[in-house]
Amino acid sequence: MPKMWLHLIFPEEQIKKPVIYRMAVRYNVVPNIRRANVTEKVGEMVLELSGKKENLEKAIKYLKRLKIKVEPVTGDIVE
């Protein structure tokens, strides 16, 4: 199963919403939150995401539609 690591930055209006849950259910992907930091103004997360390639692509588009900044994690990753 394909896997990717993403760095997400949530705008204030998305912080308290179950965005990751909805994405997982809607696009049949498996999220694994590896790190998160949430304040009243911004949320930041490193997310390991696995699933079929086409589902991963749809899930990323969904996050971007919600104004969540999505960047691939590069460099050394501890698994």
Rosetta constraint file for C-alpha pairs under 8 A:
AtomPair CA 1 CA 50 HARMONIC 6.48 0.50
AtomPair CA 1 CA 51 HARMONIC 5.68 0.50
AtomPair CA 1 CA 52 HARMONIC 6.35 0.50
AtomPair CA 2 CA 50 HARMONIC 5.61 0.50
AtomPair CA 2 CA 51 HARMONIC 5.75 0.50
AtomPair CA 2 CA 52 HARMONIC 6.18 0.50
AtomPair CA 2 CA 53 HARMONIC 6.30 0.50
AtomPair CA 3 CA 48 HARMONIC 7.01 0.50
AtomPair CA 3 CA 49 HARMONIC 5.61 0.50
AtomPair CA 3 CA 50 HARMONIC 4.19 0.50
AtomPair CA 3 CA 51 HARMONIC 6.67 0.50
AtomPair CA 4 CA 48 HARMONIC 5.78 0.50
AtomPair CA 4 CA 49 HARMONIC 5.32 0.50
AtomPair CA 4 CA 50 HARMONIC 6.37 0.50
AtomPair CA 4 CA 72 HARMONIC 7.66 0.50
AtomPair CA 5 CA 46 HARMONIC 7.02 0.50
AtomPair CA 5 CA 47 HARMONIC 5.67 0.50
AtomPair CA 5 CA 48 HARMONIC 4.47 0.50
AtomPair CA 5 CA 49 HARMONIC 6.18 0.50
AtomPair CA 5 CA 72 HARMONIC 6.01 0.50
AtomPair CA 5 CA 73 HARMONIC 5.41 0.50
AtomPair CA 6 CA 46 HARMONIC 5.67 0.50
AtomPair CA 6 CA 47 HARMONIC 5.16 0.50
AtomPair CA 6 CA 48 HARMONIC 6.39 0.50
AtomPair CA 6 CA 49 HARMONIC 7.54 0.50
AtomPair CA 6 CA 70 HARMONIC 6.52 0.50
AtomPair CA 6 CA 71 HARMONIC 5.63 0.50
AtomPair CA 6 CA 72 HARMONIC 4.55 0.50
AtomPair CA 6 CA 73 HARMONIC 5.18 0.50
AtomPair CA 7 CA 44 HARMONIC 7.41 0.50
AtomPair CA 7 CA 45 HARMONIC 5.79 0.50
AtomPair CA 7 CA 46 HARMONIC 4.61 0.50
AtomPair CA 7 CA 47 HARMONIC 6.39 0.50
AtomPair CA 7 CA 69 HARMONIC 7.98 0.50
AtomPair CA 7 CA 70 HARMONIC 5.91 0.50
AtomPair CA 7 CA 71 HARMONIC 5.15 0.50
AtomPair CA 7 CA 72 HARMONIC 6.00 0.50
AtomPair CA 7 CA 73 HARMONIC 5.82 0.50
AtomPair CA 8 CA 44 HARMONIC 5.65 0.50
AtomPair CA 8 CA 45 HARMONIC 5.09 0.50
AtomPair CA 8 CA 46 HARMONIC 6.28 0.50
AtomPair CA 8 CA 47 HARMONIC 7.39 0.50
AtomPair CA 8 CA 68 HARMONIC 6.55 0.50
AtomPair CA 8 CA 69 HARMONIC 5.54 0.50
AtomPair CA 8 CA 70 HARMONIC 4.88 0.50
AtomPair CA 8 CA 71 HARMONIC 6.56 0.50
AtomPair CA 9 CA 42 HARMONIC 7.18 0.50
AtomPair CA 9 CA 43 HARMONIC 5.72 0.50
AtomPair CA 9 CA 44 HARMONIC 4.57 0.50
AtomPair CA 9 CA 45 HARMONIC 6.56 0.50
AtomPair CA 9 CA 68 HARMONIC 5.72 0.50
AtomPair CA 9 CA 69 HARMONIC 5.02 0.50
AtomPair CA 9 CA 70 HARMONIC 6.83 0.50
AtomPair CA 10 CA 14 HARMONIC 6.07 0.50
AtomPair CA 10 CA 15 HARMONIC 6.17 0.50
AtomPair CA 10 CA 42 HARMONIC 5.83 0.50
AtomPair CA 10 CA 43 HARMONIC 4.82 0.50
AtomPair CA 10 CA 44 HARMONIC 6.17 0.50
AtomPair CA 10 CA 67 HARMONIC 7.44 0.50
AtomPair CA 10 CA 68 HARMONIC 4.89 0.50
AtomPair CA 10 CA 69 HARMONIC 6.65 0.50
AtomPair CA 11 CA 15 HARMONIC 6.64 0.50
AtomPair CA 11 CA 41 HARMONIC 7.28 0.50
AtomPair CA 11 CA 42 HARMONIC 5.53 0.50
AtomPair CA 11 CA 43 HARMONIC 6.86 0.50
AtomPair CA 11 CA 67 HARMONIC 6.91 0.50
AtomPair CA 11 CA 68 HARMONIC 6.37 0.50
AtomPair CA 12 CA 40 HARMONIC 7.07 0.50
AtomPair CA 12 CA 41 HARMONIC 4.96 0.50
AtomPair CA 12 CA 42 HARMONIC 5.21 0.50
AtomPair CA 12 CA 43 HARMONIC 7.39 0.50
AtomPair CA 14 CA 19 HARMONIC 7.37 0.50
AtomPair CA 14 CA 66 HARMONIC 7.64 0.50
AtomPair CA 15 CA 38 HARMONIC 7.58 0.50
AtomPair CA 15 CA 40 HARMONIC 7.93 0.50
AtomPair CA 15 CA 42 HARMONIC 6.86 0.50
AtomPair CA 15 CA 43 HARMONIC 6.02 0.50
AtomPair CA 18 CA 22 HARMONIC 6.24 0.50
AtomPair CA 19 CA 23 HARMONIC 6.10 0.50
AtomPair CA 19 CA 63 HARMONIC 7.90 0.50
AtomPair CA 20 CA 24 HARMONIC 6.12 0.50
AtomPair CA 20 CA 31 HARMONIC 7.37 0.50
AtomPair CA 21 CA 25 HARMONIC 6.26 0.50
AtomPair CA 22 CA 26 HARMONIC 5.88 0.50
AtomPair CA 23 CA 27 HARMONIC 5.88 0.50
AtomPair CA 23 CA 28 HARMONIC 7.80 0.50
AtomPair CA 23 CA 29 HARMONIC 7.52 0.50
AtomPair CA 23 CA 59 HARMONIC 6.01 0.50
AtomPair CA 23 CA 62 HARMONIC 7.25 0.50
AtomPair CA 23 CA 63 HARMONIC 7.76 0.50
AtomPair CA 24 CA 28 HARMONIC 5.36 0.50
AtomPair CA 24 CA 29 HARMONIC 4.83 0.50
AtomPair CA 24 CA 30 HARMONIC 5.97 0.50
AtomPair CA 24 CA 31 HARMONIC 6.67 0.50
AtomPair CA 24 CA 59 HARMONIC 7.76 0.50
AtomPair CA 25 CA 29 HARMONIC 7.16 0.50
AtomPair CA 27 CA 55 HARMONIC 5.52 0.50
AtomPair CA 27 CA 56 HARMONIC 7.55 0.50
AtomPair CA 27 CA 58 HARMONIC 6.86 0.50
AtomPair CA 27 CA 59 HARMONIC 5.96 0.50
AtomPair CA 28 CA 51 HARMONIC 6.96 0.50
AtomPair CA 28 CA 55 HARMONIC 6.74 0.50
AtomPair CA 29 CA 49 HARMONIC 6.75 0.50
AtomPair CA 29 CA 50 HARMONIC 5.75 0.50
AtomPair CA 29 CA 51 HARMONIC 4.75 0.50
AtomPair CA 29 CA 52 HARMONIC 7.48 0.50
AtomPair CA 29 CA 55 HARMONIC 6.67 0.50
AtomPair CA 29 CA 56 HARMONIC 6.72 0.50
AtomPair CA 29 CA 59 HARMONIC 7.69 0.50
AtomPair CA 30 CA 49 HARMONIC 5.69 0.50
AtomPair CA 30 CA 50 HARMONIC 5.20 0.50
AtomPair CA 30 CA 51 HARMONIC 6.29 0.50
AtomPair CA 31 CA 47 HARMONIC 6.59 0.50
AtomPair CA 31 CA 48 HARMONIC 5.85 0.50
AtomPair CA 31 CA 49 HARMONIC 4.68 0.50
AtomPair CA 31 CA 50 HARMONIC 6.65 0.50
AtomPair CA 32 CA 47 HARMONIC 5.76 0.50
AtomPair CA 32 CA 48 HARMONIC 4.96 0.50
AtomPair CA 32 CA 49 HARMONIC 6.29 0.50
AtomPair CA 33 CA 45 HARMONIC 7.15 0.50
AtomPair CA 33 CA 46 HARMONIC 6.26 0.50
AtomPair CA 33 CA 47 HARMONIC 4.68 0.50
AtomPair CA 33 CA 48 HARMONIC 6.28 0.50
AtomPair CA 34 CA 45 HARMONIC 7.54 0.50
AtomPair CA 34 CA 46 HARMONIC 5.49 0.50
AtomPair CA 34 CA 47 HARMONIC 5.62 0.50
AtomPair CA 34 CA 48 HARMONIC 6.68 0.50
AtomPair CA 35 CA 45 HARMONIC 5.54 0.50
AtomPair CA 35 CA 46 HARMONIC 5.06 0.50
AtomPair CA 35 CA 47 HARMONIC 7.16 0.50
AtomPair CA 36 CA 43 HARMONIC 7.42 0.50
AtomPair CA 36 CA 44 HARMONIC 5.61 0.50
AtomPair CA 36 CA 45 HARMONIC 4.20 0.50
AtomPair CA 36 CA 46 HARMONIC 6.36 0.50
AtomPair CA 37 CA 43 HARMONIC 5.86 0.50
AtomPair CA 37 CA 44 HARMONIC 5.21 0.50
AtomPair CA 37 CA 45 HARMONIC 6.39 0.50
AtomPair CA 38 CA 42 HARMONIC 6.10 0.50
AtomPair CA 38 CA 43 HARMONIC 4.22 0.50
AtomPair CA 38 CA 44 HARMONIC 6.18 0.50
AtomPair CA 39 CA 43 HARMONIC 6.13 0.50
AtomPair CA 46 CA 73 HARMONIC 7.85 0.50
AtomPair CA 49 CA 56 HARMONIC 7.45 0.50
AtomPair CA 50 CA 56 HARMONIC 7.10 0.50
AtomPair CA 51 CA 55 HARMONIC 6.39 0.50
AtomPair CA 51 CA 56 HARMONIC 6.10 0.50
AtomPair CA 52 CA 56 HARMONIC 6.21 0.50
AtomPair CA 53 CA 57 HARMONIC 6.33 0.50
AtomPair CA 54 CA 58 HARMONIC 6.30 0.50
AtomPair CA 55 CA 59 HARMONIC 6.06 0.50
AtomPair CA 56 CA 60 HARMONIC 6.25 0.50
AtomPair CA 57 CA 61 HARMONIC 6.34 0.50
AtomPair CA 58 CA 62 HARMONIC 6.20 0.50
AtomPair CA 59 CA 63 HARMONIC 6.42 0.50
AtomPair CA 60 CA 64 HARMONIC 6.29 0.50
AtomPair CA 60 CA 70 HARMONIC 7.35 0.50
AtomPair CA 61 CA 65 HARMONIC 6.16 0.50
AtomPair CA 62 CA 66 HARMONIC 6.58 0.50
AtomPair CA 63 CA 67 HARMONIC 6.78 0.50
AtomPair CA 63 CA 68 HARMONIC 5.47 0.50
AtomPair CA 63 CA 69 HARMONIC 7.72 0.50
AtomPair CA 63 CA 70 HARMONIC 7.42 0.50
AtomPair CA 64 CA 68 HARMONIC 5.11 0.50
AtomPair CA 64 CA 69 HARMONIC 6.33 0.50
AtomPair CA 64 CA 70 HARMONIC 6.78 0.50
